[in-house]
C-alpha cells in the first residue's frame, strides 16, 4: 500500500522542530506527498529540467536564493514560472533568508505551499529526513512474538496455539525483554534493516492461554520490555512428526523474506521435554558468533573435510608402499 502525507500534516507535526513559518497562510496545505524525498532544485532554476523529479519536496538554500536574487526580474519570473509548472508538493526556504521578488507570487499563483525555516540548510535536512524516512518506510503486520535476547531480535512464529507467547514469556522470566506479542508491526529502514514493535494499545501486554492478558512491566518491571527492536532472526516453531525434515548441521541455511529483506530462518520442531527457552538463547548467541565471524557449523565442516583428506593421504601411502 502506497503511503501518503498531506502538506498540512507535515507542517503540523514538524512546525516546531523545523522552526517553520507559513508564508502563504494555508495555501497548498491540501496537497499530498507521494514521496519521502526532499531535494534542492539546483540546475532547474537555471532552466535545465531534463532530470528534474517534480514530486519531491524542494528546499531553497543560500545558493538558490542568491542565484534567483541575482537575475533580472523578467528572467527570474520566467524561471520561477517554469519551476512551479511542475507538480511540486511544497517549497522550503532555509536560513530565514529574505525572499527574492516574484517567488511568493509564483508559488501562490499555482497553489504551492511556501515555508521559511530559521535553520541552516544542513540542519534542516538532518531534522526532516528521518521523519520522512519513518513516515514513508515500507510496513507490514506479522503474526508472532518478538523478543530481545542477548541484544538479538528473535521473531518467534508458528501456527496459532503452538506456544509462541509461552516461549517469549519464559525468556522474559530469564531476564530477556519483550517487544511485541501476537501482533508485530514491522517497518523497513534503508535496504536491510527491519524494525519490529508492538501495537500501541497492547504494548507491554501478553495473552497467555488459560490465564488471559498479563501486564509484563507490572510483573517483571519496566526493564522487561522495550518499545522496538531490529528483527535479526526468525524462529519458526513447528509440530514434530516423523516426516519433518530439519537441518541437523546448520549448513543448509534458510531465509525468510520480510519487506524485501532476507533474514536467517531457523525451524525448531517441538516435542515433549524440549527446552525451547534454552534453544532460543543458543540461537541468539550463535547469531552473535556468526556476526563476529565465527561460524561453528562451517568450521566443523572444514575440520571434517581436512581430517578425511589426511586419512585418504595415509591410506594412499600405505597402498603404494611395496616394502
Helices and strands as residue ranges (DSSP letters): E 5-6, H 7-18, E 20-22, E 32-33, E 38-39, G 42-46, E 57-60, H 62-70, H 73-83, E 90-93, H 103-110, E 113-117, H 121-135, E 139-143, E 145-149, E 152-157, H 164-173, E 177-180, E 183-189, E 193-198, E 205-208, E 212-215, H 216-220, G 222-224, E 228-230, E 233-239, E 254-258, E 261-270, H 276-291, H 296-320
